[in-house]
Amino acid sequence: MVSVWKLFASFAVAGFAAPSCRPPATLTLPKVGGGTELPPPPPTLTLKKIALGHGIQNYTCESTTGEAKATGALAVLYDVTSLHPSATGRNTLSPIVWNKLPSTLLWTNPLPLNPLPTVHFGADPANPFPEPSSLRLHSLPEIKFLGHHFFDAQSTPTFDLKIANLKASVAKTGAVDAPRNADKGILGTGAVSWLELGDNGKGLSQGVSKVYRVITAGGVAQKCEVAGAGAQSVPYTTYYWFYG
Ligand SMILES: *[C@@H]1O[C@H](CO)[C@@H](O)[C@H](O)[C@H]1NC(C)=O
């Protein structure tokens, strides 16, 4: 109740429309807690954006007995930088609401992707993303569209933050398991690991050299004997922190 009250109180004061033009304050990347952590961002880099992502993790099963193999991901990204509990400005959320926001989004809103009727939670390969639109979530003010996460034609994980003129073409440089109490997602399969992603040196990034995936919900593959052989798409949400 306290957190909900704080939510209302802070927005009542702020007025919903005013965007924050100030650069993000020094915000601290969350930790998994109680175990190995991702390497912290180098102090030479600054935080550019925090995105809330909502989409799917793709997998294939080569057989009904093998492990599901990750093949890619698609997500719509929303700009939540000014909502971080320690951000400057008046739109900030309480830590409780902030830490639950990916999970809240996963369970509250439908996937923001054009569906593929033949695949459960699938997205249309020809045209996966609908027209950009803001995120509406409970009583929160409108959260602005920021960009897309997808795998490019070379299967390279890519973040295109169109609205902020930032781009990241990355490779995985670190991973740790999500906390035990993380949201296991709509299929109950588990929360995907937290990641450190670094610029891959292909010269495609713009203003971003590191991306962290933290506070994940859902996204882990179903077992191949459950999924059957073939492709599967698993809904997930997460925060992505962009540094450059
Ligand atoms: C993910 O799977 C969907 C089908 O659900 C497909 O449309 C999309 O192209 C796939 N994307 C990647 C990057 O694997």
The ligand as an ORCA input file, in Angstrom:
! r2SCAN-3c Opt
* xyz 0 1
  C      11.726    -15.177    -33.281
  O      10.632    -15.994    -33.574
  C       9.598    -15.325    -34.270
  C       8.466    -16.296    -34.379
  O       7.874    -16.403    -33.133
  C      10.106    -14.854    -35.604
  O       9.127    -14.090    -36.221
  C      11.321    -13.970    -35.393
  O      11.864    -13.640    -36.629
  C      12.359    -14.677    -34.569
  N      13.426    -13.720    -34.337
  C      14.634    -14.068    -33.999
  C      15.604    -12.960    -33.854
  O      14.975    -15.200    -33.803
*
